[in-house]
Amino acid sequence: MAQLQTSRAVRGEVDELRSGDRMTREEFHRIYERMPEDFKAELVGGIVYVASPLRVGHGTAHSVLNAALAMYMSATPGVEAGDNVTVLLSDDSEPQPDLFLRILPKYGGQSKTTKGDYLQGPPELLAEIAYSSRAIDLHAKRDIYARYGVLEYLVLSLKERELKWFDLRANKELAADSDGVCRVHAFPGLWIHVEAILQRNYQQLMAMLKQGLESPEHADFVAKLASAHKPRG
C-alpha cells in the first residue's frame, strides 16, 4: 500500500479531497466516487468544499422543507423532488444541494438523469440550509447556480432566522408576500409560509401548501405539464 501511495504521489495524482483544492469536475468526480458513502464534498467554481458535520438545527429544518417539496411533488405529475443528490452542473462545478425540485425532462424540464444515476444540468429550483449569511450557499454557490441556469433558489439561514428567496434569472432577491408566504414562480402552487419554516411548524406549513395546491395557478401548471408530456415510443 505504501508503494502504491508513493507511486501516485510521483505521478501527481490525488487520492483524497480537501477543502480549497482546485480541480476539474472530471477529476473531482473520479476521486469522489472512491470516497466512503458518508463523505460529502462539493466542487464549486473549480474549488473543493468538504462538508462539516451537521447539527440538529440543520437536520430538522431540512426535514420540514423536504416534506413540503415532497408533498408538492405528489400533487404535481411531471415534477420530482430530492435531497443531497449530486448535480453535474458544469466543467468546474459538481454541487450536492440539500434539496431540489425539478421538472422531469419528458415534461419539458432542463435537467436529466445520467446512466450513473446523477443529475445533469440545472434543476429549476434548489434549496440549501445554511448556518449563516456568510455561508458559501449565499455567495459562491448562488453565483454558480445563476450562471448555469437554475431558475429559483431558497436559502434557509439558521443564525439570522430568515428564508432568502432568489430569482436567479433576474439576479435579484425576492420578498415574501404581505401574508409572509413565498409563492414560488417556477412551480405555481408551491406556497411556503416563512414563519412556519422558521418555527418548524409542520401543520401550518402544510396547511398553507394545501391552499397553494388547490389554487387555479397550480391547476393551470399541471395542465401545462400534461400538454408538454412526451411519452416514450
N, C-alpha and C positions, 0 to 999 in steps of 0.2 A: 504493500500500500504506500509506504514512504517513497519507494522508487517511482510509482505512478504519479504521486503528487509532485515530485521533483521534476519529472519529465513534462508535466503540464506547465509548471512554472517557467521552465526553459522555453517552451513554445509560446508563452504569454497567454495561455488560456485561463479563464476564470471559472472556478467551480462553486462559487457561492455569491450571494447578493448582499451588498452592504449599502446603507443609505448614503447617497452622494455619488455613487458610482455612475459613470456615464457610459452608455452603450446603445446599440441599435435595438429595435424591438425584436428582431430575429435572434440576436444573441441573448437578450433578456428572456425570451420565451423558452429557448433551449435550456437555459440554466434553471428557470423556474419550474419546468416540468420535472426536474430531478429532485426538487426540494420536498420535504415532508408535507403531508396533507394539511397540517395545522399552521404551516408557514404562510404568511401573507405579505406580498410586496407588490408595488405598482411601478410602472415606468411612465413618467410624465415629462414630456418635452425632452426625452433622452436622459433623464436623471432618475435613478432608482430611489424609491422611498420604501423602507421596510416598516411595516405597521408595528405600533406598540401594543402591549396587552390592553384589552378593552375593559372599561369599568361598567358597573351596574347601570349607571345613567345612560350610557350609550346603548346597552343591550335592551333596556326597557323602552326607550324612545324608538329604537329600531323596530321592535316587535309591534308597537302600536301603529306606526306609519306603514309598516309592511302589511298589516291586517287590512288597512284601508285600501291599499293598492290591490291586494288580493280580492277584496270584495268588488272593487271596480272591474277587475278582470272577469270575475264570474258573471257579471251582468252585461258584459260588452263583448260579444263574439268578434274575434279578429284581433283582440288585444291580449298581450302577455305581460305578466309581471314576474319579477325575480329578484333575488338578493345575492350579493357577493359573487357575481359572475364576471369572469374575465372578458374584457371588451378589446378586440383587436381594432384599435381606432385609427392608427396611422403608423408610418415607418418609425416614429420615435415615441409612440405612446401606447401603452397597454395598461389602462387603469382597471381597477376592480371596485366599481362603485358599490356603495351599500345597497342601493335599490335601483331598479329600473322599471320603466313601463314603456312598452313599445307596441307599435302596430306590426303585426306579422307581415312578412313580405308578400304573401299571396293576397293580402288585403291592401296592398299599396305602401307598406312600410319601407323604411330606408335602411334597415339592418337585416342581416341574415344569420343563420346558424351554420357554422362550418362543419366539415366532416369530423373534426376533433371535438365538436360539441361546445365551441366557444361562440360568442357573438362577434360578428364582423360588421363594422360600420356603426354609425351613431344611433342608439335608441332615441326615440323622440323626447323622453323625459328621464332625467337622472336625479337621484336624491342622495344626499350624504348627511351623516350625523357627525358634527364637528364639536370639539370641546370648546373652542372659542373662535372669534372672528379673525384671529391671527393664523388659523389653520390653513394648510395647503388647499383645502377644499374651496376656500373663498378667493384664492389667488391663482396659483399655477394651474390647478385643475379646472377652475372656472374658465380660464383663458383657453385651455386646450379643448374643453368641451364646446366652447363657442366657435373656435377655429374649424373644428371638424364636423359641425352640423347638428349637434344636439339642440333641440328647439327650446325646451324649458328646463329649469334647474332649481331644485329646492335644497336648501342647506339649513338644517336644524342646529343652531348654535346653542349648546347647553349652558355655557357660562353666562352669556348675555340673555339667555332665555328668550330667544326670538327665532322665528322661522323666516329665513330670507328666501325670496322668490324672484327669479330672474327670467326675463325674456331674452334668450341669448341671440336670437335673430336680430333684435333691435338693439342689443347691447345695453340693456337698462334693467334696473331693479324695479320690480312691481310692488304695489302695496295691496294689502287685503282690502276688501270692500268694507263699507261702514259697519257691517254686522260682524266683522272680524273673520271673514271667510275668504280664502284664496280659491277662486274659481278658475282652475287651470284651463288655459286656452287650447292647448294641443289635444286635450282629452275632455271635451264638453261633458258636464255632469260630475266631474271629479271636484267636489266641493270639500275643501279641507278647513275645518274650524281650527284656527291657530291656537286659541287658548286651550281647547280640548287636547291638542297635541302636547302642549307645554305641561298641562296638568296630568297627562296620561289618563284622560277621561275617555275611556273606550266607548261608553254608552253615548255620550254627547257627540263624539266624533262620528260614530256610525249613524246616529240619527240625522246629522247634517248631510252625510254622504247619501243616505237613503233619499233625502229630498232631491239631491242632485241627480240621482239615478232615475227619479220619477219626473224630471224636468223635460220640457219639449226639446231643448237643445241636445239632451242625451239621446232621446228617441231619434232625432234627425241624424245624429252622428252614427248610431247603429245602422240606420238605413243607408247612410253614405258608405259605410264599410261593406255592407252587404252588396251594394251595387258595384263596388270595386273588386269584389272577391273573384279570383281567378282559379277555379278548381283545376286540379291536375288532370292531365289527359289530353 
